[in-house]
């Protein structure tokens, strides 16, 4: 959904949390992103979905965004310290 608000600025709030699955004893990162001006909220488990939401709101062409290095179905996973 495109916003009818001015495109000169946007404000997003991104929240991320880890949920544990009691059955598998595994955990998964989940997140939400809110476009503050329109109050739209989108929930995601993959970073690509976060980027897609921001791209839709800002009306930025994906080809103009530098390569983020994310695969199209990258689940959110904790960073491994090396």
Secondary structure, DSSP 8 states (H G I E B T S, - for coil): ----S-TT---EEEEEEEEE-TTT--EEEEEEEEETTTTEEEEESBHHHHHHHHHHHHT--GGGS------TT-B-------
